[in-house]
Amino acid sequence: MKNFYKFGAFIVFSMFFMFDANADEWADKDCKEYEELIGGLVWLSGETLDMSDKARKANKEKEAKELFDASFALAQMASNHTNVYAQFCD
C-alpha cells in the first residue's frame, strides 16, 4: 500500500510539471545545420550498406555483418534525430 501512495504522489506531481514541458522552436540556421547532419547520417548509412553488400559478395561474412550493423545503427540515429527535428523545427 505504501508503494501505491508513492506512485499516486508521483503521478499527481508529474501532472504539474507536464504542463510546463512545451518545446520552443529552434532558429532557422540551427534547423538547417541539423537537417544537414541528418542527411549525412542517412548518406553514411547507405554507403555502409553498400560496403556490407560488397563484402558479402566477396564472402567476407564477418566484415559484412559488422558493416550491416553499423549501417543499421546509423539509420536508427538518423531516425531519432528526425524525431527531434520534427519536434523543434517543423
ABEGO torsion letter per residue (X at the ends): XAAAAAAAAAAAAAAAAAAABBBBBBBAAAAAAAAAAAAAAAAAAAAAAAAAAAAAAAGBAAAAAAAAAAAAAAAAAAAAAAAAAAAAAX
